[in-house]
Amino acid sequence: MAENPKTLPNGPQPGITYPLTVVYCGNCSLPLEYCEYYPEYDRCRAWLQQNLPTEFEKLSVSGGSLDDENSEEKKRQKRGGKGMIKTKKKEGPKQICVSRATRGKKKSVTVVTGLNSFGIDLKVAAKFFGTKFACGSSVVGEDEIVIQGDVKDDLFDIIPEKWPEIDEDFIEDLGDQKR
Ligand SMILES: [Zn+2]
């Protein structure tokens, strides 16, 4: 995780009692005050609300008068604007499917679908597979790549290796499919 030190507060902060007790977030494992820089801040907040309701309250309504809090909130929003990492839109369940299809009498092709649901550029992926397996590989549908050759079993190792966010468990083997 690369943090942007420029956007992080430095030195003693108003309204905070020192020495600091650092509480770590169960979602992103960062100290709580860093959560807002984490892409899954929503999930951090959810975790906090469930596990540390008192800390959650503090984040929502931290000490000081209401006016102070409001201006502080505005500052933070401005500051966070550019550095904020946007979470990719989640559409539907994430699932990669791989299957083998026969083409002609001897040739097999491998079909990969679902990479789009992980926000992966299909053209990049197709090119990667082509290079990796030294064979033809092309985008054929909205979220479908066809690789020339039977490489289905290899994909279970290669996909998580190339895209660590995709666990092997996300890949479903559909076996042999008729096309
Ligand atoms: Zn967090």
Backbone and ligand atoms as CSV (ligand in chain L), in Angstrom:
chain,resi,resn,atom,element,x,y,z
A,1,MET,N,N,0.843,-1.203,0.000
A,1,MET,CA,C,0.000,0.000,0.000
A,1,MET,C,C,0.872,1.245,0.000
A,2,ALA,N,N,0.803,2.005,-1.005
A,2,ALA,CA,C,1.558,3.259,-1.018
A,2,ALA,C,C,0.698,4.357,-0.434
A,3,GLU,N,N,1.221,5.019,0.560
A,3,GLU,CA,C,0.477,6.120,1.129
A,3,GLU,C,C,1.050,7.402,0.578
A,4,ASN,N,N,0.216,8.388,0.574
A,4,ASN,CA,C,0.682,9.674,0.116
A,4,ASN,C,C,0.963,10.530,1.337
A,5,PRO,N,N,2.243,10.697,1.663
A,5,PRO,CA,C,2.573,11.390,2.917
A,5,PRO,C,C,2.106,12.836,2.913
A,6,LYS,N,N,1.974,13.434,1.731
A,6,LYS,CA,C,1.592,14.834,1.674
A,6,LYS,C,C,0.196,15.072,2.230
A,7,THR,N,N,-0.675,14.088,2.080
A,7,THR,CA,C,-2.050,14.294,2.497
A,7,THR,C,C,-2.264,13.900,3.950
A,8,LEU,N,N,-1.245,13.350,4.596
A,8,LEU,CA,C,-1.423,12.920,5.967
A,8,LEU,C,C,-1.098,14.054,6.935
A,9,PRO,N,N,-1.880,14.143,8.007
A,9,PRO,CA,C,-1.600,15.200,8.981
A,9,PRO,C,C,-0.264,14.977,9.668
A,10,ASN,N,N,0.412,16.065,9.987
A,10,ASN,CA,C,1.726,15.988,10.607
A,10,ASN,C,C,1.687,16.646,11.979
A,11,GLY,N,N,2.406,16.078,12.908
A,11,GLY,CA,C,2.547,16.715,14.211
A,11,GLY,C,C,1.263,16.654,15.017
A,12,PRO,N,N,1.299,17.304,16.193
A,12,PRO,CA,C,0.131,17.250,17.085
A,12,PRO,C,C,-1.106,17.849,16.416
A,13,GLN,N,N,-2.192,17.179,16.581
A,13,GLN,CA,C,-3.443,17.634,15.990
A,13,GLN,C,C,-4.345,18.186,17.086
A,14,PRO,N,N,-5.072,19.261,16.775
A,14,PRO,CA,C,-6.011,19.780,17.775
A,14,PRO,C,C,-7.089,18.745,18.088
A,15,GLY,N,N,-7.458,18.722,19.338
A,15,GLY,CA,C,-8.560,17.833,19.709
A,15,GLY,C,C,-8.133,16.406,19.960
A,16,ILE,N,N,-6.844,16.140,19.936
A,16,ILE,CA,C,-6.382,14.780,20.177
A,16,ILE,C,C,-5.555,14.750,21.453
A,17,THR,N,N,-5.803,13.769,22.287
A,17,THR,CA,C,-5.079,13.649,23.539
A,17,THR,C,C,-3.803,12.851,23.324
A,18,TYR,N,N,-2.712,13.378,23.843
A,18,TYR,CA,C,-1.444,12.673,23.720
A,18,TYR,C,C,-1.021,12.124,25.067
A,19,PRO,N,N,-0.258,11.031,25.184
A,19,PRO,CA,C,0.230,10.257,24.038
A,19,PRO,C,C,-0.901,9.524,23.312
A,20,LEU,N,N,-0.662,9.228,22.067
A,20,LEU,CA,C,-1.679,8.576,21.253
A,20,LEU,C,C,-1.742,7.088,21.548
A,21,THR,N,N,-2.937,6.595,21.591
A,21,THR,CA,C,-3.096,5.155,21.587
A,21,THR,C,C,-3.509,4.803,20.170
A,22,VAL,N,N,-2.701,4.023,19.533
A,22,VAL,CA,C,-3.028,3.713,18.146
A,22,VAL,C,C,-3.926,2.481,18.098
A,23,VAL,N,N,-5.072,2.688,17.496
A,23,VAL,CA,C,-5.993,1.570,17.318
A,23,VAL,C,C,-5.955,1.177,15.858
A,24,TYR,N,N,-5.781,-0.103,15.636
A,24,TYR,CA,C,-5.670,-0.549,14.252
A,24,TYR,C,C,-7.006,-1.081,13.742
A,25,CYS,N,N,-7.241,-0.816,12.486
A,25,CYS,CA,C,-8.494,-1.205,11.850
A,25,CYS,C,C,-8.450,-2.681,11.466
A,26,GLY,N,N,-9.537,-3.373,11.682
A,26,GLY,CA,C,-9.598,-4.793,11.370
A,26,GLY,C,C,-9.814,-5.061,9.891
A,27,ASN,N,N,-10.223,-4.045,9.160
A,27,ASN,CA,C,-10.454,-4.251,7.725
A,27,ASN,C,C,-9.183,-4.039,6.919
A,28,CYS,N,N,-8.520,-2.893,7.129
A,28,CYS,CA,C,-7.351,-2.588,6.309
A,28,CYS,C,C,-6.064,-2.705,7.106
A,29,SER,N,N,-6.160,-2.946,8.418
A,29,SER,CA,C,-5.023,-3.152,9.317
A,29,SER,C,C,-4.161,-1.900,9.474
A,30,LEU,N,N,-4.657,-0.778,9.035
A,30,LEU,CA,C,-3.942,0.474,9.255
A,30,LEU,C,C,-4.479,1.123,10.518
A,31,PRO,N,N,-3.684,2.060,11.102
A,31,PRO,CA,C,-4.257,2.816,12.226
A,31,PRO,C,C,-5.544,3.497,11.760
A,32,LEU,N,N,-6.489,3.607,12.668
A,32,LEU,CA,C,-7.817,4.095,12.298
A,32,LEU,C,C,-7.795,5.402,11.525
A,33,GLU,N,N,-6.883,6.319,11.907
A,33,GLU,CA,C,-6.924,7.622,11.243
A,33,GLU,C,C,-6.478,7.545,9.787
A,34,TYR,N,N,-5.925,6.410,9.372
A,34,TYR,CA,C,-5.501,6.273,7.986
A,34,TYR,C,C,-6.585,5.659,7.114
A,35,CYS,N,N,-7.603,5.125,7.776
A,35,CYS,CA,C,-8.650,4.406,7.049
A,35,CYS,C,C,-9.219,5.220,5.896
A,36,GLU,N,N,-9.383,6.527,6.132
A,36,GLU,CA,C,-10.050,7.316,5.104
A,36,GLU,C,C,-9.239,7.386,3.816
A,37,TYR,N,N,-7.962,7.028,3.881
A,37,TYR,CA,C,-7.156,7.032,2.664
A,37,TYR,C,C,-7.206,5.670,1.986
A,38,TYR,N,N,-7.837,4.736,2.649
A,38,TYR,CA,C,-7.905,3.392,2.113
A,38,TYR,C,C,-9.090,3.290,1.166
A,39,PRO,N,N,-8.896,2.609,0.008
A,39,PRO,CA,C,-9.981,2.546,-0.984
A,39,PRO,C,C,-11.273,1.952,-0.436
A,40,GLU,N,N,-11.148,1.070,0.525
A,40,GLU,CA,C,-12.361,0.426,1.041
A,40,GLU,C,C,-12.811,1.089,2.334
A,41,TYR,N,N,-12.754,2.409,2.358
A,41,TYR,CA,C,-13.091,3.124,3.582
A,41,TYR,C,C,-14.480,2.743,4.093
A,42,ASP,N,N,-15.392,2.511,3.172
A,42,ASP,CA,C,-16.747,2.122,3.591
A,42,ASP,C,C,-16.719,0.859,4.436
A,43,ARG,N,N,-15.896,-0.074,3.985
A,43,ARG,CA,C,-15.814,-1.329,4.731
A,43,ARG,C,C,-15.113,-1.133,6.065
A,44,CYS,N,N,-14.134,-0.218,6.073
A,44,CYS,CA,C,-13.457,0.120,7.323
A,44,CYS,C,C,-14.479,0.647,8.327
A,45,ARG,N,N,-15.306,1.567,7.835
A,45,ARG,CA,C,-16.300,2.168,8.713
A,45,ARG,C,C,-17.273,1.110,9.231
A,46,ALA,N,N,-17.639,0.211,8.355
A,46,ALA,CA,C,-18.560,-0.844,8.757
A,46,ALA,C,C,-17.927,-1.709,9.837
A,47,TRP,N,N,-16.646,-2.018,9.619
A,47,TRP,CA,C,-15.942,-2.843,10.609
A,47,TRP,C,C,-15.904,-2.115,11.940
A,48,LEU,N,N,-15.589,-0.836,11.858
A,48,LEU,CA,C,-15.462,-0.013,13.058
A,48,LEU,C,C,-16.785,0.049,13.818
A,49,GLN,N,N,-17.830,0.270,13.081
A,49,GLN,CA,C,-19.139,0.410,13.697
A,49,GLN,C,C,-19.501,-0.863,14.461
A,50,GLN,N,N,-19.092,-1.988,13.877
A,50,GLN,CA,C,-19.436,-3.256,14.489
A,50,GLN,C,C,-18.523,-3.598,15.664
A,51,ASN,N,N,-17.221,-3.325,15.481
A,51,ASN,CA,C,-16.249,-3.789,16.463
A,51,ASN,C,C,-15.836,-2.753,17.490
A,52,LEU,N,N,-15.768,-1.503,17.083
A,52,LEU,CA,C,-15.369,-0.449,18.005
A,52,LEU,C,C,-16.353,0.711,17.922
A,53,PRO,N,N,-17.574,0.490,18.371
A,53,PRO,CA,C,-18.601,1.527,18.228
A,53,PRO,C,C,-18.203,2.862,18.846
A,54,THR,N,N,-17.418,2.816,19.931
A,54,THR,CA,C,-17.039,4.085,20.554
A,54,THR,C,C,-16.103,4.875,19.646
A,55,GLU,N,N,-15.157,4.165,19.006
A,55,GLU,CA,C,-14.243,4.828,18.074
A,55,GLU,C,C,-15.009,5.347,16.871
A,56,PHE,N,N,-16.006,4.580,16.473
A,56,PHE,CA,C,-16.819,4.984,15.330
A,56,PHE,C,C,-17.521,6.301,15.629
A,57,GLU,N,N,-18.049,6.391,16.858
A,57,GLU,CA,C,-18.707,7.623,17.287
A,57,GLU,C,C,-17.732,8.786,17.200
A,58,LYS,N,N,-16.505,8.542,17.686
A,58,LYS,CA,C,-15.502,9.597,17.693
A,58,LYS,C,C,-15.225,10.091,16.282
A,59,LEU,N,N,-15.148,9.150,15.348
A,59,LEU,CA,C,-14.876,9.536,13.965
A,59,LEU,C,C,-16.009,10.377,13.404
A,60,SER,N,N,-17.217,9.971,13.736
A,60,SER,CA,C,-18.377,10.667,13.196
A,60,SER,C,C,-18.554,12.024,13.854
A,61,VAL,N,N,-18.456,12.033,15.189
A,61,VAL,CA,C,-18.650,13.271,15.944
A,61,VAL,C,C,-17.466,13.451,16.872
A,62,SER,N,N,-16.294,13.787,16.343
A,62,SER,CA,C,-15.143,13.894,17.224
A,62,SER,C,C,-15.277,15.140,18.091
A,63,GLY,N,N,-14.401,15.225,19.095
A,63,GLY,CA,C,-14.520,16.270,20.116
A,63,GLY,C,C,-14.563,17.678,19.551
A,64,GLY,N,N,-14.783,18.633,20.430
A,64,GLY,CA,C,-14.855,20.014,19.967
A,64,GLY,C,C,-16.278,20.400,19.641
A,65,SER,N,N,-16.448,21.690,19.397
A,65,SER,CA,C,-17.796,22.162,19.112
A,65,SER,C,C,-18.205,21.722,17.713
A,66,LEU,N,N,-19.472,21.858,17.454
A,66,LEU,CA,C,-19.993,21.393,16.187
A,66,LEU,C,C,-19.419,22.203,15.024
A,67,ASP,N,N,-19.261,23.521,15.256
A,67,ASP,CA,C,-18.733,24.381,14.193
A,67,ASP,C,C,-17.311,23.978,13.816
A,68,ASP,N,N,-16.494,23.729,14.854
A,68,ASP,CA,C,-15.140,23.310,14.582
A,68,ASP,C,C,-15.134,22.038,13.757
A,69,GLU,N,N,-15.975,21.158,14.168
A,69,GLU,CA,C,-16.026,19.870,13.488
A,69,GLU,C,C,-16.409,20.058,12.023
A,70,ASN,N,N,-17.352,20.945,11.781
A,70,ASN,CA,C,-17.784,21.157,10.406
A,70,ASN,C,C,-16.663,21.696,9.528
A,71,SER,N,N,-15.949,22.708,10.043
A,71,SER,CA,C,-14.891,23.273,9.211
A,71,SER,C,C,-13.771,22.259,9.023
A,72,GLU,N,N,-13.516,21.500,10.079
A,72,GLU,CA,C,-12.496,20.467,9.985
A,72,GLU,C,C,-12.887,19.454,8.905
A,73,GLU,N,N,-14.152,19.137,8.899
A,73,GLU,CA,C,-14.661,18.167,7.930
A,73,GLU,C,C,-14.482,18.689,6.501
A,74,LYS,N,N,-14.770,19.986,6.319
A,74,LYS,CA,C,-14.629,20.565,4.978
A,74,LYS,C,C,-13.181,20.507,4.524
A,75,LYS,N,N,-12.275,20.878,5.437
A,75,LYS,CA,C,-10.858,20.842,5.090
A,75,LYS,C,C,-10.463,19.447,4.639
A,76,ARG,N,N,-10.926,18.509,5.402
A,76,ARG,CA,C,-10.519,17.147,5.118
A,76,ARG,C,C,-11.031,16.713,3.746
A,77,GLN,N,N,-12.240,17.137,3.435
A,77,GLN,CA,C,-12.789,16.740,2.145
A,77,GLN,C,C,-11.984,17.332,1.006
A,78,LYS,N,N,-11.600,18.618,1.151
A,78,LYS,CA,C,-10.805,19.246,0.109
A,78,LYS,C,C,-9.480,18.520,-0.043
A,79,ARG,N,N,-8.859,18.275,1.121
A,79,ARG,CA,C,-7.547,17.676,1.092
A,79,ARG,C,C,-7.603,16.290,0.472
A,80,GLY,N,N,-8.651,15.556,0.822
A,80,GLY,CA,C,-8.734,14.176,0.361
A,80,GLY,C,C,-9.066,14.073,-1.113
A,81,GLY,N,N,-9.619,15.122,-1.653
A,81,GLY,CA,C,-10.133,15.075,-3.027
A,81,GLY,C,C,-9.241,14.395,-4.035
A,82,LYS,N,N,-8.025,14.931,-4.200
A,82,LYS,CA,C,-7.189,14.400,-5.274
A,82,LYS,C,C,-6.552,13.071,-4.927
A,83,GLY,N,N,-6.105,12.961,-3.676
A,83,GLY,CA,C,-5.358,11.777,-3.307
A,83,GLY,C,C,-6.220,10.538,-3.137
A,84,MET,N,N,-7.498,10.750,-3.066
A,84,MET,CA,C,-8.424,9.647,-2.809
A,84,MET,C,C,-8.351,8.617,-3.938
A,85,ILE,N,N,-8.244,7.378,-3.537
A,85,ILE,CA,C,-8.247,6.330,-4.547
A,85,ILE,C,C,-9.688,5.873,-4.719
A,86,LYS,N,N,-10.149,5.941,-5.922
A,86,LYS,CA,C,-11.542,5.557,-6.155
A,86,LYS,C,C,-11.673,4.046,-6.218
A,87,THR,N,N,-12.649,3.557,-5.551
A,87,THR,CA,C,-12.925,2.136,-5.609
A,87,THR,C,C,-13.655,1.848,-6.918
A,88,LYS,N,N,-13.258,0.759,-7.528
A,88,LYS,CA,C,-13.928,0.406,-8.784
A,88,LYS,C,C,-15.382,0.017,-8.522
A,89,LYS,N,N,-16.202,0.355,-9.478
A,89,LYS,CA,C,-17.611,-0.012,-9.347
A,89,LYS,C,C,-17.750,-1.525,-9.336
A,90,LYS,N,N,-18.565,-1.966,-8.434
A,90,LYS,CA,C,-18.804,-3.401,-8.383
A,90,LYS,C,C,-20.112,-3.709,-9.093
A,91,GLU,N,N,-20.021,-4.512,-10.093
A,91,GLU,CA,C,-21.240,-4.863,-10.822
A,91,GLU,C,C,-21.366,-6.379,-10.850
A,92,GLY,N,N,-22.351,-6.854,-10.161
A,92,GLY,CA,C,-22.611,-8.286,-10.191
A,92,GLY,C,C,-21.538,-9.062,-9.461
A,93,PRO,N,N,-21.717,-10.360,-9.377
A,93,PRO,CA,C,-20.753,-11.192,-8.656
A,93,PRO,C,C,-19.459,-11.323,-9.438
A,94,LYS,N,N,-18.368,-11.362,-8.693
A,94,LYS,CA,C,-17.081,-11.528,-9.340
A,94,LYS,C,C,-16.823,-13.008,-9.544
A,95,GLN,N,N,-16.582,-13.361,-10.746
A,95,GLN,CA,C,-16.361,-14.769,-11.026
A,95,GLN,C,C,-15.685,-14.914,-12.378
A,96,ILE,N,N,-14.630,-15.671,-12.397
A,96,ILE,CA,C,-13.971,-15.993,-13.654
A,96,ILE,C,C,-14.382,-17.406,-14.019
A,97,CYS,N,N,-14.710,-17.636,-15.254
A,97,CYS,CA,C,-15.023,-18.987,-15.682
A,97,CYS,C,C,-14.083,-19.394,-16.792
A,98,VAL,N,N,-13.552,-20.596,-16.673
A,98,VAL,CA,C,-12.709,-21.105,-17.739
A,98,VAL,C,C,-13.310,-22.411,-18.234
A,99,SER,N,N,-13.243,-22.633,-19.521
A,99,SER,CA,C,-13.753,-23.874,-20.076
A,99,SER,C,C,-12.957,-24.230,-21.325
A,100,ARG,N,N,-13.095,-25.477,-21.726
A,100,ARG,CA,C,-12.389,-25.936,-22.918
A,100,ARG,C,C,-13.429,-26.212,-23.991
A,101,ALA,N,N,-13.120,-25.837,-25.176
A,101,ALA,CA,C,-14.038,-26.110,-26.274
A,101,ALA,C,C,-13.254,-26.722,-27.413
A,102,THR,N,N,-13.886,-27.641,-28.079
A,102,THR,CA,C,-13.202,-28.293,-29.195
A,102,THR,C,C,-13.500,-27.540,-30.471
A,103,ARG,N,N,-12.485,-27.420,-31.228
A,103,ARG,CA,C,-12.669,-26.750,-32.516
A,103,ARG,C,C,-12.097,-27.692,-33.575
A,104,GLY,N,N,-12.929,-28.118,-34.493
A,104,GLY,CA,C,-12.463,-29.090,-35.478
A,104,GLY,C,C,-12.280,-30.439,-34.800
A,105,LYS,N,N,-11.432,-31.274,-35.338
A,105,LYS,CA,C,-11.301,-32.627,-34.791
A,105,LYS,C,C,-10.311,-32.709,-33.641
A,106,LYS,N,N,-9.233,-31.979,-33.751
A,106,LYS,CA,C,-8.189,-32.141,-32.747
A,106,LYS,C,C,-7.982,-30.898,-31.885
A,107,LYS,N,N,-8.290,-29.761,-32.454
A,107,LYS,CA,C,-7.906,-28.532,-31.755
A,107,LYS,C,C,-8.866,-28.172,-30.627
A,108,SER,N,N,-8.273,-27.741,-29.546
A,108,SER,CA,C,-9.067,-27.236,-28.430
A,108,SER,C,C,-8.768,-25.762,-28.241
A,109,VAL,N,N,-9.737,-25.058,-27.767
A,109,VAL,CA,C,-9.490,-23.682,-27.358
A,109,VAL,C,C,-9.930,-23.545,-25.912
A,110,THR,N,N,-9.402,-22.570,-25.240
A,110,THR,CA,C,-9.775,-22.306,-23.854
A,110,THR,C,C,-10.515,-20.977,-23.797
A,111,VAL,N,N,-11.649,-20.997,-23.148
A,111,VAL,CA,C,-12.465,-19.795,-23.068
A,111,VAL,C,C,-12.409,-19.254,-21.646
A,112,VAL,N,N,-12.101,-17.982,-21.518
A,112,VAL,CA,C,-12.048,-17.333,-20.209
A,112,VAL,C,C,-13.088,-16.225,-20.192
A,113,THR,N,N,-13.978,-16.281,-19.231
A,113,THR,CA,C,-14.946,-15.198,-19.095
A,113,THR,C,C,-14.880,-14.632,-17.680
A,114,GLY,N,N,-15.303,-13.405,-17.541
A,114,GLY,CA,C,-15.425,-12.817,-16.201
A,114,GLY,C,C,-14.294,-11.912,-15.776
A,115,LEU,N,N,-13.242,-11.816,-16.589
A,115,LEU,CA,C,-12.122,-10.953,-16.179
A,115,LEU,C,C,-12.576,-9.502,-16.010
A,116,ASN,N,N,-13.551,-9.141,-16.799
A,116,ASN,CA,C,-14.089,-7.782,-16.719
A,116,ASN,C,C,-14.623,-7.455,-15.332
A,117,SER,N,N,-15.189,-8.457,-14.678
A,117,SER,CA,C,-15.772,-8.199,-13.360
A,117,SER,C,C,-14.700,-7.846,-12.339
A,118,PHE,N,N,-13.441,-8.081,-12.675
A,118,PHE,CA,C,-12.351,-7.668,-11.788
A,118,PHE,C,C,-11.708,-6.381,-12.288
A,119,GLY,N,N,-12.338,-5.779,-13.294
A,119,GLY,CA,C,-11.818,-4.523,-13.811
A,119,GLY,C,C,-10.542,-4.695,-14.623
A,120,ILE,N,N,-10.356,-5.885,-15.165
A,120,ILE,CA,C,-9.144,-6.141,-15.948
A,120,ILE,C,C,-9.393,-5.811,-17.416
A,121,ASP,N,N,-8.447,-5.129,-18.011
A,121,ASP,CA,C,-8.541,-4.784,-19.423
A,121,ASP,C,C,-8.396,-6.067,-20.246
A,122,LEU,N,N,-9.442,-6.412,-20.966
A,122,LEU,CA,C,-9.436,-7.677,-21.696
A,122,LEU,C,C,-8.353,-7.732,-22.770
A,123,LYS,N,N,-8.106,-6.597,-23.400
A,123,LYS,CA,C,-7.070,-6.601,-24.445
A,123,LYS,C,C,-5.712,-6.917,-23.840
A,124,VAL,N,N,-5.446,-6.306,-22.698
A,124,VAL,CA,C,-4.184,-6.560,-22.004
A,124,VAL,C,C,-4.103,-8.030,-21.608
A,125,ALA,N,N,-5.227,-8.533,-21.095
A,125,ALA,CA,C,-5.254,-9.929,-20.645
A,125,ALA,C,C,-5.032,-10.877,-21.815
A,126,ALA,N,N,-5.706,-10.605,-22.932
A,126,ALA,CA,C,-5.567,-11.480,-24.101
A,126,ALA,C,C,-4.119,-11.494,-24.587
A,127,LYS,N,N,-3.515,-10.330,-24.584
A,127,LYS,CA,C,-2.136,-10.243,-25.030
A,127,LYS,C,C,-1.214,-11.012,-24.079
A,128,PHE,N,N,-1.521,-10.854,-22.783
A,128,PHE,CA,C,-0.724,-11.557,-21.773
A,128,PHE,C,C,-0.797,-13.078,-21.975
A,129,PHE,N,N,-2.011,-13.583,-22.163
A,129,PHE,CA,C,-2.167,-15.032,-22.360
A,129,PHE,C,C,-1.428,-15.491,-23.616
A,130,GLY,N,N,-1.562,-14.689,-24.675
A,130,GLY,CA,C,-0.898,-15.032,-25.928
A,130,GLY,C,C,0.606,-15.156,-25.758
A,131,THR,N,N,1.169,-14.206,-25.009
A,131,THR,CA,C,2.608,-14.228,-24.775
A,131,THR,C,C,2.989,-15.397,-23.882
A,132,LYS,N,N,2.187,-15.563,-22.829
A,132,LYS,CA,C,2.486,-16.592,-21.836
A,132,LYS,C,C,2.455,-17.990,-22.449
A,133,PHE,N,N,1.451,-18.247,-23.274
A,133,PHE,CA,C,1.302,-19.592,-23.826
A,133,PHE,C,C,1.851,-19.699,-25.244
A,134,ALA,N,N,2.384,-18.598,-25.750
A,134,ALA,CA,C,2.892,-18.575,-27.120
A,134,ALA,C,C,1.866,-19.126,-28.092
A,135,CYS,N,N,0.688,-18.568,-28.033
A,135,CYS,CA,C,-0.365,-19.017,-28.939
A,135,CYS,C,C,-1.331,-17.875,-29.173
A,136,GLY,N,N,-2.256,-18.096,-30.070
A,136,GLY,CA,C,-3.233,-17.054,-30.362
A,136,GLY,C,C,-4.169,-16.846,-29.192
A,137,SER,N,N,-4.538,-15.618,-28.993
A,137,SER,CA,C,-5.430,-15.295,-27.890
A,137,SER,C,C,-6.129,-13.998,-28.252
A,138,SER,N,N,-7.458,-14.008,-28.178
A,138,SER,CA,C,-8.137,-12.780,-28.578
A,138,SER,C,C,-9.424,-12.548,-27.815
A,139,VAL,N,N,-9.805,-11.304,-27.758
A,139,VAL,CA,C,-11.059,-10.921,-27.122
A,139,VAL,C,C,-12.166,-11.187,-28.126
A,140,VAL,N,N,-13.142,-11.997,-27.730
A,140,VAL,CA,C,-14.198,-12.329,-28.691
A,140,VAL,C,C,-15.560,-11.783,-28.279
A,141,GLY,N,N,-15.716,-11.447,-27.050
A,141,GLY,CA,C,-17.016,-10.939,-26.625
A,141,GLY,C,C,-16.829,-9.831,-25.625
A,142,GLU,N,N,-17.916,-9.405,-25.047
A,142,GLU,CA,C,-17.873,-8.309,-24.096
A,142,GLU,C,C,-16.957,-8.647,-22.925
A,143,ASP,N,N,-17.013,-9.885,-22.491
A,143,ASP,CA,C,-16.149,-10.307,-21.392
A,143,ASP,C,C,-15.685,-11.736,-21.635
A,144,GLU,N,N,-15.118,-11.946,-22.796
A,144,GLU,CA,C,-14.722,-13.303,-23.149
A,144,GLU,C,C,-13.439,-13.291,-23.958
A,145,ILE,N,N,-12.534,-14.162,-23.546
A,145,ILE,CA,C,-11.268,-14.293,-24.274
A,145,ILE,C,C,-11.143,-15.746,-24.720
A,146,VAL,N,N,-10.733,-15.952,-25.951
A,146,VAL,CA,C,-10.499,-17.309,-26.425
A,146,VAL,C,C,-9.008,-17.478,-26.682
A,147,ILE,N,N,-8.466,-18.498,-26.032
A,147,ILE,CA,C,-7.048,-18.801,-26.200
A,147,ILE,C,C,-6.940,-20.061,-27.049
A,148,GLN,N,N,-6.131,-20.019,-28.071
A,148,GLN,CA,C,-5.962,-21.177,-28.943
A,148,GLN,C,C,-5.103,-22.210,-28.226
A,149,GLY,N,N,-5.689,-23.335,-27.945
A,149,GLY,CA,C,-4.937,-24.370,-27.252
A,149,GLY,C,C,-5.599,-24.699,-25.921
A,150,ASP,N,N,-5.281,-25.862,-25.418
A,150,ASP,CA,C,-5.873,-26.294,-24.146
A,150,ASP,C,C,-4.956,-25.876,-23.006
A,151,VAL,N,N,-5.242,-24.717,-22.446
A,151,VAL,CA,C,-4.392,-24.210,-21.366
A,151,VAL,C,C,-5.203,-24.004,-20.093
A,152,LYS,N,N,-6.391,-24.579,-20.085
A,152,LYS,CA,C,-7.333,-24.340,-18.985
A,152,LYS,C,C,-6.704,-24.592,-17.612
A,153,ASP,N,N,-6.044,-25.726,-17.462
A,153,ASP,CA,C,-5.499,-26.063,-16.146
A,153,ASP,C,C,-4.417,-25.073,-15.699
A,154,ASP,N,N,-3.658,-24.589,-16.668
A,154,ASP,CA,C,-2.601,-23.634,-16.328
A,154,ASP,C,C,-3.157,-22.315,-15.820
A,155,LEU,N,N,-4.368,-21.984,-16.256
A,155,LEU,CA,C,-4.937,-20.679,-15.886
A,155,LEU,C,C,-5.135,-20.542,-14.382
A,156,PHE,N,N,-5.360,-21.658,-13.717
A,156,PHE,CA,C,-5.586,-21.603,-12.266
A,156,PHE,C,C,-4.338,-21.124,-11.516
A,157,ASP,N,N,-3.178,-21.314,-12.135
A,157,ASP,CA,C,-1.951,-20.797,-11.524
A,157,ASP,C,C,-1.623,-19.415,-12.058
A,158,ILE,N,N,-1.827,-19.283,-13.356
A,158,ILE,CA,C,-1.332,-18.075,-14.018
A,158,ILE,C,C,-2.177,-16.847,-13.720
A,159,ILE,N,N,-3.482,-17.024,-13.658
A,159,ILE,CA,C,-4.338,-15.851,-13.401
A,159,ILE,C,C,-4.066,-15.242,-12.020
A,160,PRO,N,N,-4.067,-16.037,-10.948
A,160,PRO,CA,C,-3.773,-15.420,-9.634
A,160,PRO,C,C,-2.353,-14.861,-9.546
A,161,GLU,N,N,-1.451,-15.453,-10.326
A,161,GLU,CA,C,-0.070,-14.979,-10.303
A,161,GLU,C,C,0.030,-13.598,-10.960
A,162,LYS,N,N,-0.699,-13.443,-12.065
A,162,LYS,CA,C,-0.658,-12.173,-12.798
A,162,LYS,C,C,-1.515,-11.103,-12.094
A,163,TRP,N,N,-2.682,-11.521,-11.606
A,163,TRP,CA,C,-3.580,-10.569,-10.931
A,163,TRP,C,C,-3.851,-11.072,-9.518
A,164,PRO,N,N,-3.034,-10.659,-8.563
A,164,PRO,CA,C,-3.128,-11.201,-7.194
A,164,PRO,C,C,-4.501,-10.999,-6.553
A,165,GLU,N,N,-5.278,-10.040,-7.051
A,165,GLU,CA,C,-6.597,-9.833,-6.463
A,165,GLU,C,C,-7.555,-10.970,-6.803
A,166,ILE,N,N,-7.197,-11.767,-7.780
A,166,ILE,CA,C,-8.062,-12.891,-8.147
A,166,ILE,C,C,-7.546,-14.156,-7.484
A,167,ASP,N,N,-8.272,-14.600,-6.521
A,167,ASP,CA,C,-7.898,-15.831,-5.853
A,167,ASP,C,C,-8.304,-17.000,-6.733
A,168,GLU,N,N,-7.585,-18.083,-6.590
A,168,GLU,CA,C,-7.903,-19.281,-7.364
A,168,GLU,C,C,-9.366,-19.692,-7.175
A,169,ASP,N,N,-9.896,-19.391,-5.980
A,169,ASP,CA,C,-11.277,-19.773,-5.686
A,169,ASP,C,C,-12.293,-19.035,-6.548
A,170,PHE,N,N,-11.861,-17.905,-7.109
A,170,PHE,CA,C,-12.786,-17.140,-7.950
A,170,PHE,C,C,-12.914,-17.754,-9.347
A,171,ILE,N,N,-12.051,-18.701,-9.636
A,171,ILE,CA,C,-12.035,-19.260,-10.983
A,171,ILE,C,C,-12.799,-20.580,-10.994
A,172,GLU,N,N,-13.798,-20.620,-11.824
A,172,GLU,CA,C,-14.588,-21.833,-11.879
A,172,GLU,C,C,-14.284,-22.600,-13.162
A,173,ASP,N,N,-14.100,-23.898,-12.984
A,173,ASP,CA,C,-13.830,-24.763,-14.129
A,173,ASP,C,C,-15.150,-25.270,-14.685
A,174,LEU,N,N,-15.484,-24.821,-15.865
A,174,LEU,CA,C,-16.736,-25.270,-16.477
A,174,LEU,C,C,-16.544,-26.525,-17.306
A,175,GLY,N,N,-15.338,-27.032,-17.331
A,175,GLY,CA,C,-15.092,-28.255,-18.058
A,175,GLY,C,C,-15.142,-28.066,-19.562
A,176,ASP,N,N,-15.627,-29.087,-20.263
A,176,ASP,CA,C,-15.707,-28.998,-21.722
A,176,ASP,C,C,-17.054,-28.436,-22.131
A,177,GLN,N,N,-16.983,-27.455,-22.972
A,177,GLN,CA,C,-18.214,-26.808,-23.449
A,177,GLN,C,C,-18.302,-26.958,-24.957
A,178,LYS,N,N,-19.512,-27.150,-25.399
A,178,LYS,CA,C,-19.705,-27.160,-26.862
A,178,LYS,C,C,-19.933,-25.730,-27.317
A,179,ARG,N,N,-19.307,-25.395,-28.379
A,179,ARG,CA,C,-19.487,-24.037,-28.894
A,179,ARG,C,C,-20.197,-24.053,-30.224
L,1,ZN,ZN,ZN,-9.486,0.614,7.868
